[in-house]
Amino acid sequence: MDRVCNIDAKGRLVRFFTGILAIFGGFTIAILIVKGILSSETYGIIVAGSIVGGAFSMWEAREGWCVVRALGIKTPL
C-alpha cells in the first residue's frame, strides 16, 4: 500500500515539534527515574511511550503522512 502525502507544511511542522517535545519529555522523566525522584514501575511505560510516540510523530512529519488522516478521521491541521 502506497502512502500518499496527506498533510501540508503546517501539519508537518506541528508534528515535528510535537515529536521533539515528546522525546524531550520522555528523557526528562527517565532522568527523574534514574535520580530516584520517580518510581520506575509507575513511569517506565510513560517514558517508553513518549519516546516511541515522539519518534513516530517525527517520522510522520518527514513522510508527510498522518496515520489518523489515513484512517479517515479529519484533523484540523
C-alpha positions as CSV (number, residue, x, y, z in Angstrom):
1,M,0.0,0.0,0.0
2,D,1.4,3.4,-1.0
3,R,1.4,6.2,1.4
4,V,0.1,9.4,-0.2
5,C,1.1,12.8,1.3
6,N,-2.0,13.8,3.3
7,I,-0.7,16.7,5.5
8,D,0.5,20.2,4.5
9,A,3.6,22.1,5.6
10,K,1.9,23.4,8.7
11,G,0.8,19.9,9.8
12,R,4.3,18.6,9.2
13,L,5.8,21.4,11.3
14,V,3.4,20.8,14.2
15,R,4.1,17.0,14.1
16,F,7.8,17.6,14.1
17,F,7.8,19.9,17.1
18,T,5.3,17.7,18.9
19,G,7.7,14.8,18.4
20,I,10.7,16.8,19.7
21,L,8.7,17.8,22.8
22,A,7.5,14.2,23.5
23,I,11.0,12.8,23.2
24,F,12.4,15.6,25.4
25,G,9.6,14.9,28.0
26,G,10.4,11.2,27.9
27,F,14.1,11.7,28.5
28,T,13.3,14.2,31.3
29,I,11.1,11.6,33.1
30,A,13.8,9.0,32.5
31,I,16.3,11.2,34.3
32,L,13.9,11.7,37.2
33,I,13.6,7.9,37.4
34,V,17.4,7.4,37.4
35,K,17.8,10.1,40.1
36,G,15.2,8.2,42.3
37,I,12.6,11.0,42.3
38,L,10.0,8.9,40.4
39,S,9.4,5.2,40.7
40,S,10.3,3.2,37.6
41,E,7.3,0.8,37.9
42,T,4.9,3.7,37.6
43,Y,6.6,5.9,35.0
44,G,8.6,3.4,32.9
45,I,5.9,2.8,30.4
46,I,5.3,6.5,30.1
47,V,8.9,7.0,29.2
48,A,8.9,4.3,26.5
49,G,5.5,5.5,25.1
50,S,6.7,9.1,25.0
51,I,9.9,8.4,23.2
52,V,8.4,5.9,20.7
53,G,5.4,8.2,20.1
54,G,7.6,11.2,19.6
55,A,9.8,9.3,17.1
56,F,6.7,8.2,15.2
57,S,5.4,11.8,15.1
58,M,8.7,13.0,13.7
59,W,8.6,10.2,11.1
60,E,5.1,11.3,10.1
61,A,6.4,14.8,9.7
62,R,9.2,13.7,7.5
63,E,7.0,11.5,5.3
64,G,4.1,14.0,5.1
65,W,1.7,11.2,6.0
66,C,-0.6,11.0,9.0
67,V,-2.0,7.7,10.2
68,V,-5.0,9.3,11.7
69,R,-5.9,11.0,8.5
70,A,-5.3,7.8,6.6
71,L,-7.9,6.2,8.7
72,G,-10.4,8.8,7.5
73,I,-10.5,11.0,10.7
74,K,-10.4,14.7,9.8
75,T,-7.9,16.7,11.8
76,P,-7.7,20.5,12.0
77,L,-4.0,20.6,10.8
